[in-house]
């Protein structure tokens, strides 16, 4: 039994190392161009060992994506409680979620770079929806939180709800996420002298709040 627990601990540590080092490599480079051997080298393991845990690069990329969103969800919950949690009205909660995108840009650019690489990789590989269940399951947690905001707005009237909930959610989420991703990758810098686009994201946040707040 003692040896079994030791083996389980070793396997868990190896898997965590693969997720951590895989994330670092995939966020720095295009996932499509990174060979599994490079991930194995970053982990200090043989490539055959990596394949015993993840049968394909797609499976590894999906596991990494689910893991980083799962970890960030913990931080979001902490920030949510610090801002007042359920005591916030719908408009305040919308501002909170927009601030989460700003937090990602300011403190987790590597996450934004990974997500952009991941989205491109998934499209190019034509990954089936079934394979993305684990990843989508974690992301759906954020959608459920946004659903609660929409429901609260129906009651307190602090947001304009002139479009269906799904469109409302995806419009706001993708506008902020797309801008944050491009800024994190350095694709939209207006000049070689301006690399911090926090002010531009703040402006976008203000525009969204002015559009939807009552």
mmCIF file of the C-alpha atoms, coordinates in Angstrom:
data_MODEL
# 
_entry.id   MODEL 
# 
loop_
_atom_site.group_PDB 
_atom_site.id 
_atom_site.type_symbol 
_atom_site.label_atom_id 
_atom_site.label_alt_id 
_atom_site.label_comp_id 
_atom_site.label_asym_id 
_atom_site.label_entity_id 
_atom_site.label_seq_id 
_atom_site.pdbx_PDB_ins_code 
_atom_site.Cartn_x 
_atom_site.Cartn_y 
_atom_site.Cartn_z 
_atom_site.occupancy 
_atom_site.B_iso_or_equiv 
_atom_site.pdbx_formal_charge 
_atom_site.auth_seq_id 
_atom_site.auth_comp_id 
_atom_site.auth_asym_id 
_atom_site.auth_atom_id 
_atom_site.pdbx_PDB_model_num 
ATOM 1   C CA . UNK A 1 1   ? 0.000   0.000  0.000   1.00 0.00 ? 1   UNK A CA 1 
ATOM 2   C CA . UNK A 1 2   ? 2.879   2.368  0.863   1.00 0.00 ? 2   UNK A CA 1 
ATOM 3   C CA . UNK A 1 3   ? 4.495   1.755  -2.523  1.00 0.00 ? 3   UNK A CA 1 
ATOM 4   C CA . UNK A 1 4   ? 1.164   2.283  -4.274  1.00 0.00 ? 4   UNK A CA 1 
ATOM 5   C CA . UNK A 1 5   ? 0.749   5.692  -2.639  1.00 0.00 ? 5   UNK A CA 1 
ATOM 6   C CA . UNK A 1 6   ? 4.307   6.583  -3.572  1.00 0.00 ? 6   UNK A CA 1 
ATOM 7   C CA . UNK A 1 7   ? 3.659   5.635  -7.189  1.00 0.00 ? 7   UNK A CA 1 
ATOM 8   C CA . UNK A 1 8   ? 0.455   7.676  -7.240  1.00 0.00 ? 8   UNK A CA 1 
ATOM 9   C CA . UNK A 1 9   ? 2.312   10.684 -5.840  1.00 0.00 ? 9   UNK A CA 1 
ATOM 10  C CA . UNK A 1 10  ? 5.063   10.316 -8.446  1.00 0.00 ? 10  UNK A CA 1 
ATOM 11  C CA . UNK A 1 11  ? 2.519   10.073 -11.251 1.00 0.00 ? 11  UNK A CA 1 
ATOM 12  C CA . UNK A 1 12  ? 0.636   13.130 -10.012 1.00 0.00 ? 12  UNK A CA 1 
ATOM 13  C CA . UNK A 1 13  ? 3.867   15.141 -9.742  1.00 0.00 ? 13  UNK A CA 1 
ATOM 14  C CA . UNK A 1 14  ? 4.918   14.109 -13.263 1.00 0.00 ? 14  UNK A CA 1 
ATOM 15  C CA . UNK A 1 15  ? 1.535   15.035 -14.690 1.00 0.00 ? 15  UNK A CA 1 
ATOM 16  C CA . UNK A 1 16  ? 1.644   18.423 -12.976 1.00 0.00 ? 16  UNK A CA 1 
ATOM 17  C CA . UNK A 1 17  ? 5.143   19.012 -14.357 1.00 0.00 ? 17  UNK A CA 1 
ATOM 18  C CA . UNK A 1 18  ? 3.920   18.190 -17.873 1.00 0.00 ? 18  UNK A CA 1 
ATOM 19  C CA . UNK A 1 19  ? 1.039   20.636 -17.516 1.00 0.00 ? 19  UNK A CA 1 
ATOM 20  C CA . UNK A 1 20  ? 3.293   23.374 -16.136 1.00 0.00 ? 20  UNK A CA 1 
ATOM 21  C CA . UNK A 1 21  ? 6.150   22.979 -18.617 1.00 0.00 ? 21  UNK A CA 1 
ATOM 22  C CA . UNK A 1 22  ? 3.792   22.297 -21.505 1.00 0.00 ? 22  UNK A CA 1 
ATOM 23  C CA . UNK A 1 23  ? 1.964   25.518 -20.712 1.00 0.00 ? 23  UNK A CA 1 
ATOM 24  C CA . UNK A 1 24  ? 5.237   27.461 -20.660 1.00 0.00 ? 24  UNK A CA 1 
ATOM 25  C CA . UNK A 1 25  ? 6.378   26.057 -23.999 1.00 0.00 ? 25  UNK A CA 1 
ATOM 26  C CA . UNK A 1 26  ? 2.977   26.360 -25.692 1.00 0.00 ? 26  UNK A CA 1 
ATOM 27  C CA . UNK A 1 27  ? 2.501   29.958 -24.490 1.00 0.00 ? 27  UNK A CA 1 
ATOM 28  C CA . UNK A 1 28  ? 5.890   30.959 -25.914 1.00 0.00 ? 28  UNK A CA 1 
ATOM 29  C CA . UNK A 1 29  ? 5.514   29.268 -29.296 1.00 0.00 ? 29  UNK A CA 1 
ATOM 30  C CA . UNK A 1 30  ? 2.837   28.097 -31.684 1.00 0.00 ? 30  UNK A CA 1 
ATOM 31  C CA . UNK A 1 31  ? 1.396   24.824 -30.388 1.00 0.00 ? 31  UNK A CA 1 
ATOM 32  C CA . UNK A 1 32  ? 1.374   23.463 -33.927 1.00 0.00 ? 32  UNK A CA 1 
ATOM 33  C CA . UNK A 1 33  ? 5.136   23.829 -34.303 1.00 0.00 ? 33  UNK A CA 1 
ATOM 34  C CA . UNK A 1 34  ? 6.110   22.408 -30.889 1.00 0.00 ? 34  UNK A CA 1 
ATOM 35  C CA . UNK A 1 35  ? 7.008   18.722 -30.901 1.00 0.00 ? 35  UNK A CA 1 
ATOM 36  C CA . UNK A 1 36  ? 6.164   16.534 -27.923 1.00 0.00 ? 36  UNK A CA 1 
ATOM 37  C CA . UNK A 1 37  ? 9.899   15.874 -27.619 1.00 0.00 ? 37  UNK A CA 1 
ATOM 38  C CA . UNK A 1 38  ? 10.386  19.541 -26.698 1.00 0.00 ? 38  UNK A CA 1 
ATOM 39  C CA . UNK A 1 39  ? 7.779   19.253 -23.946 1.00 0.00 ? 39  UNK A CA 1 
ATOM 40  C CA . UNK A 1 40  ? 9.483   16.090 -22.693 1.00 0.00 ? 40  UNK A CA 1 
ATOM 41  C CA . UNK A 1 41  ? 12.867  17.842 -22.672 1.00 0.00 ? 41  UNK A CA 1 
ATOM 42  C CA . UNK A 1 42  ? 11.397  20.763 -20.726 1.00 0.00 ? 42  UNK A CA 1 
ATOM 43  C CA . UNK A 1 43  ? 10.066  18.290 -18.158 1.00 0.00 ? 43  UNK A CA 1 
ATOM 44  C CA . UNK A 1 44  ? 13.312  16.337 -17.955 1.00 0.00 ? 44  UNK A CA 1 
ATOM 45  C CA . UNK A 1 45  ? 11.491  13.191 -19.050 1.00 0.00 ? 45  UNK A CA 1 
ATOM 46  C CA . UNK A 1 46  ? 11.594  10.820 -21.978 1.00 0.00 ? 46  UNK A CA 1 
ATOM 47  C CA . UNK A 1 47  ? 9.042   11.471 -24.697 1.00 0.00 ? 47  UNK A CA 1 
ATOM 48  C CA . UNK A 1 48  ? 7.651   7.946  -24.246 1.00 0.00 ? 48  UNK A CA 1 
ATOM 49  C CA . UNK A 1 49  ? 6.810   8.857  -20.645 1.00 0.00 ? 49  UNK A CA 1 
ATOM 50  C CA . UNK A 1 50  ? 4.879   11.928 -21.791 1.00 0.00 ? 50  UNK A CA 1 
ATOM 51  C CA . UNK A 1 51  ? 2.916   9.808  -24.261 1.00 0.00 ? 51  UNK A CA 1 
ATOM 52  C CA . UNK A 1 52  ? 1.943   7.430  -21.457 1.00 0.00 ? 52  UNK A CA 1 
ATOM 53  C CA . UNK A 1 53  ? 0.146   10.331 -19.776 1.00 0.00 ? 53  UNK A CA 1 
ATOM 54  C CA . UNK A 1 54  ? -1.138  12.097 -22.897 1.00 0.00 ? 54  UNK A CA 1 
ATOM 55  C CA . UNK A 1 55  ? -1.685  10.061 -26.046 1.00 0.00 ? 55  UNK A CA 1 
ATOM 56  C CA . UNK A 1 56  ? -1.510  13.076 -28.381 1.00 0.00 ? 56  UNK A CA 1 
ATOM 57  C CA . UNK A 1 57  ? -0.403  16.699 -28.364 1.00 0.00 ? 57  UNK A CA 1 
ATOM 58  C CA . UNK A 1 58  ? -4.060  17.665 -28.698 1.00 0.00 ? 58  UNK A CA 1 
ATOM 59  C CA . UNK A 1 59  ? -4.904  15.805 -25.499 1.00 0.00 ? 59  UNK A CA 1 
ATOM 60  C CA . UNK A 1 60  ? -2.048  17.543 -23.684 1.00 0.00 ? 60  UNK A CA 1 
ATOM 61  C CA . UNK A 1 61  ? -3.037  20.991 -24.984 1.00 0.00 ? 61  UNK A CA 1 
ATOM 62  C CA . UNK A 1 62  ? -6.653  20.475 -23.892 1.00 0.00 ? 62  UNK A CA 1 
ATOM 63  C CA . UNK A 1 63  ? -5.561  19.313 -20.425 1.00 0.00 ? 63  UNK A CA 1 
ATOM 64  C CA . UNK A 1 64  ? -3.315  22.382 -20.082 1.00 0.00 ? 64  UNK A CA 1 
ATOM 65  C CA . UNK A 1 65  ? -6.116  24.711 -21.182 1.00 0.00 ? 65  UNK A CA 1 
ATOM 66  C CA . UNK A 1 66  ? -8.564  23.197 -18.701 1.00 0.00 ? 66  UNK A CA 1 
ATOM 67  C CA . UNK A 1 67  ? -5.959  23.377 -15.947 1.00 0.00 ? 67  UNK A CA 1 
ATOM 68  C CA . UNK A 1 68  ? -5.115  27.054 -16.394 1.00 0.00 ? 68  UNK A CA 1 
ATOM 69  C CA . UNK A 1 69  ? -8.780  28.093 -16.474 1.00 0.00 ? 69  UNK A CA 1 
ATOM 70  C CA . UNK A 1 70  ? -9.457  25.930 -13.419 1.00 0.00 ? 70  UNK A CA 1 
ATOM 71  C CA . UNK A 1 71  ? -6.608  27.638 -11.552 1.00 0.00 ? 71  UNK A CA 1 
ATOM 72  C CA . UNK A 1 72  ? -7.716  31.093 -12.688 1.00 0.00 ? 72  UNK A CA 1 
ATOM 73  C CA . UNK A 1 73  ? -11.274 30.361 -11.547 1.00 0.00 ? 73  UNK A CA 1 
ATOM 74  C CA . UNK A 1 74  ? -9.917  30.064 -7.998  1.00 0.00 ? 74  UNK A CA 1 
ATOM 75  C CA . UNK A 1 75  ? -8.362  33.532 -8.286  1.00 0.00 ? 75  UNK A CA 1 
ATOM 76  C CA . UNK A 1 76  ? -11.577 34.948 -9.762  1.00 0.00 ? 76  UNK A CA 1 
ATOM 77  C CA . UNK A 1 77  ? -13.533 33.605 -6.796  1.00 0.00 ? 77  UNK A CA 1 
ATOM 78  C CA . UNK A 1 78  ? -11.083 35.242 -4.379  1.00 0.00 ? 78  UNK A CA 1 
ATOM 79  C CA . UNK A 1 79  ? -11.296 38.577 -6.202  1.00 0.00 ? 79  UNK A CA 1 
ATOM 80  C CA . UNK A 1 80  ? -15.088 38.286 -6.341  1.00 0.00 ? 80  UNK A CA 1 
ATOM 81  C CA . UNK A 1 81  ? -15.366 37.894 -2.590  1.00 0.00 ? 81  UNK A CA 1 
ATOM 82  C CA . UNK A 1 82  ? -12.944 40.785 -2.047  1.00 0.00 ? 82  UNK A CA 1 
ATOM 83  C CA . UNK A 1 83  ? -15.181 43.043 -4.177  1.00 0.00 ? 83  UNK A CA 1 
ATOM 84  C CA . UNK A 1 84  ? -18.291 42.241 -2.167  1.00 0.00 ? 84  UNK A CA 1 
ATOM 85  C CA . UNK A 1 85  ? -19.505 39.078 -3.872  1.00 0.00 ? 85  UNK A CA 1 
ATOM 86  C CA . UNK A 1 86  ? -23.255 38.669 -4.156  1.00 0.00 ? 86  UNK A CA 1 
ATOM 87  C CA . UNK A 1 87  ? -23.790 42.084 -2.527  1.00 0.00 ? 87  UNK A CA 1 
ATOM 88  C CA . UNK A 1 88  ? -22.791 43.739 -5.823  1.00 0.00 ? 88  UNK A CA 1 
ATOM 89  C CA . UNK A 1 89  ? -25.548 44.764 -8.207  1.00 0.00 ? 89  UNK A CA 1 
ATOM 90  C CA . UNK A 1 90  ? -25.535 43.494 -11.797 1.00 0.00 ? 90  UNK A CA 1 
ATOM 91  C CA . UNK A 1 91  ? -23.692 46.520 -13.209 1.00 0.00 ? 91  UNK A CA 1 
ATOM 92  C CA . UNK A 1 92  ? -21.003 46.200 -10.537 1.00 0.00 ? 92  UNK A CA 1 
ATOM 93  C CA . UNK A 1 93  ? -20.627 42.499 -11.285 1.00 0.00 ? 93  UNK A CA 1 
ATOM 94  C CA . UNK A 1 94  ? -20.291 43.224 -15.000 1.00 0.00 ? 94  UNK A CA 1 
ATOM 95  C CA . UNK A 1 95  ? -17.518 45.690 -14.180 1.00 0.00 ? 95  UNK A CA 1 
ATOM 96  C CA . UNK A 1 96  ? -15.878 43.029 -12.025 1.00 0.00 ? 96  UNK A CA 1 
ATOM 97  C CA . UNK A 1 97  ? -15.806 40.537 -14.896 1.00 0.00 ? 97  UNK A CA 1 
ATOM 98  C CA . UNK A 1 98  ? -14.368 43.153 -17.238 1.00 0.00 ? 98  UNK A CA 1 
ATOM 99  C CA . UNK A 1 99  ? -11.689 43.823 -14.638 1.00 0.00 ? 99  UNK A CA 1 
ATOM 100 C CA . UNK A 1 100 ? -10.824 40.112 -14.741 1.00 0.00 ? 100 UNK A CA 1 
ATOM 101 C CA . UNK A 1 101 ? -9.765  40.560 -18.378 1.00 0.00 ? 101 UNK A CA 1 
ATOM 102 C CA . UNK A 1 102 ? -7.631  43.510 -17.306 1.00 0.00 ? 102 UNK A CA 1 
ATOM 103 C CA . UNK A 1 103 ? -6.092  41.339 -14.596 1.00 0.00 ? 103 UNK A CA 1 
ATOM 104 C CA . UNK A 1 104 ? -5.281  38.677 -17.182 1.00 0.00 ? 104 UNK A CA 1 
ATOM 105 C CA . UNK A 1 105 ? -3.562  41.247 -19.369 1.00 0.00 ? 105 UNK A CA 1 
ATOM 106 C CA . UNK A 1 106 ? -1.621  42.896 -16.551 1.00 0.00 ? 106 UNK A CA 1 
ATOM 107 C CA . UNK A 1 107 ? -0.638  39.765 -14.627 1.00 0.00 ? 107 UNK A CA 1 
ATOM 108 C CA . UNK A 1 108 ? -1.113  36.715 -16.856 1.00 0.00 ? 108 UNK A CA 1 
ATOM 109 C CA . UNK A 1 109 ? -0.083  37.551 -20.410 1.00 0.00 ? 109 UNK A CA 1 
ATOM 110 C CA . UNK A 1 110 ? 1.246   34.021 -20.772 1.00 0.00 ? 110 UNK A CA 1 
ATOM 111 C CA . UNK A 1 111 ? -2.299  32.708 -20.247 1.00 0.00 ? 111 UNK A CA 1 
ATOM 112 C CA . UNK A 1 112 ? -3.632  35.000 -22.967 1.00 0.00 ? 112 UNK A CA 1 
ATOM 113 C CA . UNK A 1 113 ? -0.865  33.937 -25.356 1.00 0.00 ? 113 UNK A CA 1 
ATOM 114 C CA . UNK A 1 114 ? -1.580  30.277 -24.662 1.00 0.00 ? 114 UNK A CA 1 
ATOM 115 C CA . UNK A 1 115 ? -5.325  30.715 -25.215 1.00 0.00 ? 115 UNK A CA 1 
ATOM 116 C CA . UNK A 1 116 ? -4.735  32.439 -28.543 1.00 0.00 ? 116 UNK A CA 1 
ATOM 117 C CA . UNK A 1 117 ? -2.342  29.675 -29.644 1.00 0.00 ? 117 UNK A CA 1 
ATOM 118 C CA . UNK A 1 118 ? -4.784  27.057 -28.373 1.00 0.00 ? 118 UNK A CA 1 
ATOM 119 C CA . UNK A 1 119 ? -7.744  28.495 -30.282 1.00 0.00 ? 119 UNK A CA 1 
ATOM 120 C CA . UNK A 1 120 ? -5.723  28.534 -33.527 1.00 0.00 ? 120 UNK A CA 1 
ATOM 121 C CA . UNK A 1 121 ? -4.461  24.992 -32.927 1.00 0.00 ? 121 UNK A CA 1 
ATOM 122 C CA . UNK A 1 122 ? -7.940  23.602 -32.220 1.00 0.00 ? 122 UNK A CA 1 
ATOM 123 C CA . UNK A 1 123 ? -9.328  25.130 -35.420 1.00 0.00 ? 123 UNK A CA 1 
ATOM 124 C CA . UNK A 1 124 ? -6.489  23.927 -37.614 1.00 0.00 ? 124 UNK A CA 1 
ATOM 125 C CA . UNK A 1 125 ? -6.635  20.412 -36.167 1.00 0.00 ? 125 UNK A CA 1 
ATOM 126 C CA . UNK A 1 126 ? -10.436 20.237 -36.520 1.00 0.00 ? 126 UNK A CA 1 
ATOM 127 C CA . UNK A 1 127 ? -10.682 18.895 -32.982 1.00 0.00 ? 127 UNK A CA 1 
ATOM 128 C CA . UNK A 1 128 ? -14.048 17.245 -32.333 1.00 0.00 ? 128 UNK A CA 1 
ATOM 129 C CA . UNK A 1 129 ? -16.394 18.811 -29.806 1.00 0.00 ? 129 UNK A CA 1 
ATOM 130 C CA . UNK A 1 130 ? -16.359 15.596 -27.789 1.00 0.00 ? 130 UNK A CA 1 
ATOM 131 C CA . UNK A 1 131 ? -12.606 15.926 -27.238 1.00 0.00 ? 131 UNK A CA 1 
ATOM 132 C CA . UNK A 1 132 ? -13.099 19.406 -25.799 1.00 0.00 ? 132 UNK A CA 1 
ATOM 133 C CA . UNK A 1 133 ? -15.595 18.383 -23.137 1.00 0.00 ? 133 UNK A CA 1 
ATOM 134 C CA . UNK A 1 134 ? -13.138 18.753 -20.249 1.00 0.00 ? 134 UNK A CA 1 
ATOM 135 C CA . UNK A 1 135 ? -11.968 22.160 -21.462 1.00 0.00 ? 135 UNK A CA 1 
ATOM 136 C CA . UNK A 1 136 ? -15.464 23.440 -22.230 1.00 0.00 ? 136 UNK A CA 1 
ATOM 137 C CA . UNK A 1 137 ? -16.696 22.157 -18.889 1.00 0.00 ? 137 UNK A CA 1 
ATOM 138 C CA . UNK A 1 138 ? -14.294 24.493 -17.073 1.00 0.00 ? 138 UNK A CA 1 
ATOM 139 C CA . UNK A 1 139 ? -15.036 27.461 -19.359 1.00 0.00 ? 139 UNK A CA 1 
ATOM 140 C CA . UNK A 1 140 ? -18.763 26.887 -18.872 1.00 0.00 ? 140 UNK A CA 1 
ATOM 141 C CA . UNK A 1 141 ? -18.227 27.716 -15.213 1.00 0.00 ? 141 UNK A CA 1 
ATOM 142 C CA . UNK A 1 142 ? -17.517 31.321 -16.213 1.00 0.00 ? 142 UNK A CA 1 
ATOM 143 C CA . UNK A 1 143 ? -20.597 31.345 -18.447 1.00 0.00 ? 143 UNK A CA 1 
ATOM 144 C CA . UNK A 1 144 ? -22.728 30.254 -15.477 1.00 0.00 ? 144 UNK A CA 1 
ATOM 145 C CA . UNK A 1 145 ? -21.387 33.148 -13.410 1.00 0.00 ? 145 UNK A CA 1 
ATOM 146 C CA . UNK A 1 146 ? -22.274 35.534 -16.219 1.00 0.00 ? 146 UNK A CA 1 
ATOM 147 C CA . UNK A 1 147 ? -25.743 33.954 -16.372 1.00 0.00 ? 147 UNK A CA 1 
ATOM 148 C CA . UNK A 1 148 ? -26.183 34.906 -12.723 1.00 0.00 ? 148 UNK A CA 1 
ATOM 149 C CA . UNK A 1 149 ? -25.283 38.508 -13.622 1.00 0.00 ? 149 UNK A CA 1 
ATOM 150 C CA . UNK A 1 150 ? -27.921 38.547 -16.363 1.00 0.00 ? 150 UNK A CA 1 
ATOM 151 C CA . UNK A 1 151 ? -30.536 37.168 -13.987 1.00 0.00 ? 151 UNK A CA 1 
ATOM 152 C CA . UNK A 1 152 ? -29.622 39.769 -11.372 1.00 0.00 ? 152 UNK A CA 1 
ATOM 153 C CA . UNK A 1 153 ? -29.933 42.521 -14.007 1.00 0.00 ? 153 UNK A CA 1 
ATOM 154 C CA . UNK A 1 154 ? -33.450 41.341 -14.819 1.00 0.00 ? 154 UNK A CA 1 
ATOM 155 C CA . UNK A 1 155 ? -34.320 41.980 -11.183 1.00 0.00 ? 155 UNK A CA 1 
ATOM 156 C CA . UNK A 1 156 ? -32.371 45.128 -10.287 1.00 0.00 ? 156 UNK A CA 1 
ATOM 157 C CA . UNK A 1 157 ? -32.498 46.886 -13.681 1.00 0.00 ? 157 UNK A CA 1 
ATOM 158 C CA . UNK A 1 158 ? -28.920 48.157 -13.542 1.00 0.00 ? 158 UNK A CA 1 
ATOM 159 C CA . UNK A 1 159 ? -28.053 46.831 -17.032 1.00 0.00 ? 159 UNK A CA 1 
ATOM 160 C CA . UNK A 1 160 ? -29.696 47.251 -20.431 1.00 0.00 ? 160 UNK A CA 1 
ATOM 161 C CA . UNK A 1 161 ? -30.849 43.837 -21.583 1.00 0.00 ? 161 UNK A CA 1 
ATOM 162 C CA . UNK A 1 162 ? -31.844 44.636 -25.148 1.00 0.00 ? 162 UNK A CA 1 
ATOM 163 C CA . UNK A 1 163 ? -30.332 41.459 -26.622 1.00 0.00 ? 163 UNK A CA 1 
ATOM 164 C CA . UNK A 1 164 ? -30.634 37.759 -25.758 1.00 0.00 ? 164 UNK A CA 1 
ATOM 165 C CA . UNK A 1 165 ? -28.460 36.543 -22.907 1.00 0.00 ? 165 UNK A CA 1 
ATOM 166 C CA . UNK A 1 166 ? -26.195 34.365 -25.067 1.00 0.00 ? 166 UNK A CA 1 
ATOM 167 C CA . UNK A 1 167 ? -25.452 37.200 -27.497 1.00 0.00 ? 167 UNK A CA 1 
ATOM 168 C CA . UNK A 1 168 ? -24.979 39.604 -24.599 1.00 0.00 ? 168 UNK A CA 1 
ATOM 169 C CA . UNK A 1 169 ? -22.457 37.263 -22.994 1.00 0.00 ? 169 UNK A CA 1 
ATOM 170 C CA . UNK A 1 170 ? -20.466 36.358 -26.093 1.00 0.00 ? 170 UNK A CA 1 
ATOM 171 C CA . UNK A 1 171 ? -20.379 39.900 -27.438 1.00 0.00 ? 171 UNK A CA 1 
ATOM 172 C CA . UNK A 1 172 ? -18.846 41.295 -24.262 1.00 0.00 ? 172 UNK A CA 1 
ATOM 173 C CA . UNK A 1 173 ? -16.603 38.324 -23.549 1.00 0.00 ? 173 UNK A CA 1 
ATOM 174 C CA . UNK A 1 174 ? -15.104 38.057 -27.021 1.00 0.00 ? 174 UNK A CA 1 
ATOM 175 C CA . UNK A 1 175 ? -14.586 41.799 -27.446 1.00 0.00 ? 175 UNK A CA 1 
ATOM 176 C CA . UNK A 1 176 ? -12.519 41.965 -24.253 1.00 0.00 ? 176 UNK A CA 1 
ATOM 177 C CA . UNK A 1 177 ? -10.787 38.615 -24.697 1.00 0.00 ? 177 UNK A CA 1 
ATOM 178 C CA . UNK A 1 178 ? -9.842  39.254 -28.337 1.00 0.00 ? 178 UNK A CA 1 
ATOM 179 C CA . UNK A 1 179 ? -8.402  42.675 -27.486 1.00 0.00 ? 179 UNK A CA 1 
ATOM 180 C CA . UNK A 1 180 ? -6.496  41.363 -24.456 1.00 0.00 ? 180 UNK A CA 1 
ATOM 181 C CA . UNK A 1 181 ? -5.076  38.434 -26.453 1.00 0.00 ? 181 UNK A CA 1 
ATOM 182 C CA . UNK A 1 182 ? -3.857  40.622 -29.307 1.00 0.00 ? 182 UNK A CA 1 
ATOM 183 C CA . UNK A 1 183 ? -2.318  43.139 -26.909 1.00 0.00 ? 183 UNK A CA 1 
ATOM 184 C CA . UNK A 1 184 ? -0.607  40.326 -24.958 1.00 0.00 ? 184 UNK A CA 1 
ATOM 185 C CA . UNK A 1 185 ? 0.939   38.994 -28.169 1.00 0.00 ? 185 UNK A CA 1 
ATOM 186 C CA . UNK A 1 186 ? 2.058   42.449 -29.249 1.00 0.00 ? 186 UNK A CA 1 
ATOM 187 C CA . UNK A 1 187 ? -0.022  42.399 -32.428 1.00 0.00 ? 187 UNK A CA 1 
ATOM 188 C CA . UNK A 1 188 ? -1.689  45.792 -32.055 1.00 0.00 ? 188 UNK A CA 1 
ATOM 189 C CA . UNK A 1 189 ? 0.912   48.099 -30.579 1.00 0.00 ? 189 UNK A CA 1 
ATOM 190 C CA . UNK A 1 190 ? 0.423   51.562 -32.158 1.00 0.00 ? 190 UNK A CA 1 
ATOM 191 C CA . UNK A 1 191 ? 4.148   52.245 -32.096 1.00 0.00 ? 191 UNK A CA 1 
ATOM 192 C CA . UNK A 1 192 ? 7.405   50.648 -31.052 1.00 0.00 ? 192 UNK A CA 1 
ATOM 193 C CA . UNK A 1 193 ? 7.412   52.870 -27.960 1.00 0.00 ? 193 UNK A CA 1 
ATOM 194 C CA . UNK A 1 194 ? 4.081   51.807 -26.460 1.00 0.00 ? 194 UNK A CA 1 
ATOM 195 C CA . UNK A 1 195 ? 3.954   48.241 -25.223 1.00 0.00 ? 195 UNK A CA 1 
ATOM 196 C CA . UNK A 1 196 ? 1.573   48.589 -22.275 1.00 0.00 ? 196 UNK A CA 1 
ATOM 197 C CA . UNK A 1 197 ? -1.988  48.629 -23.581 1.00 0.00 ? 197 UNK A CA 1 
ATOM 198 C CA . UNK A 1 198 ? -3.706  48.739 -20.178 1.00 0.00 ? 198 UNK A CA 1 
ATOM 199 C CA . UNK A 1 199 ? -5.087  52.203 -20.876 1.00 0.00 ? 199 UNK A CA 1 
ATOM 200 C CA . UNK A 1 200 ? -6.670  50.991 -24.123 1.00 0.00 ? 200 UNK A CA 1 
ATOM 201 C CA . UNK A 1 201 ? -8.315  48.061 -22.341 1.00 0.00 ? 201 UNK A CA 1 
ATOM 202 C CA . UNK A 1 202 ? -9.562  50.411 -19.624 1.00 0.00 ? 202 UNK A CA 1 
ATOM 203 C CA . UNK A 1 203 ? -11.106 52.580 -22.344 1.00 0.00 ? 203 UNK A CA 1 
ATOM 204 C CA . UNK A 1 204 ? -12.781 49.547 -23.923 1.00 0.00 ? 204 UNK A CA 1 
ATOM 205 C CA . UNK A 1 205 ? -14.129 48.552 -20.511 1.00 0.00 ? 205 UNK A CA 1 
ATOM 206 C CA . UNK A 1 206 ? -15.548 52.061 -19.996 1.00 0.00 ? 206 UNK A CA 1 
ATOM 207 C CA . UNK A 1 207 ? -17.225 51.994 -23.421 1.00 0.00 ? 207 UNK A CA 1 
ATOM 208 C CA . UNK A 1 208 ? -18.891 48.653 -22.641 1.00 0.00 ? 208 UNK A CA 1 
ATOM 209 C CA . UNK A 1 209 ? -20.121 49.848 -19.256 1.00 0.00 ? 209 UNK A CA 1 
ATOM 210 C CA . UNK A 1 210 ? -21.509 53.061 -20.737 1.00 0.00 ? 210 UNK A CA 1 
ATOM 211 C CA . UNK A 1 211 ? -23.294 51.061 -23.418 1.00 0.00 ? 211 UNK A CA 1 
ATOM 212 C CA . UNK A 1 212 ? -24.965 48.568 -21.107 1.00 0.00 ? 212 UNK A CA 1 
ATOM 213 C CA . UNK A 1 213 ? -25.297 50.294 -17.723 1.00 0.00 ? 213 UNK A CA 1 
ATOM 214 C CA . UNK A 1 214 ? -28.531 52.096 -16.842 1.00 0.00 ? 214 UNK A CA 1 
# 
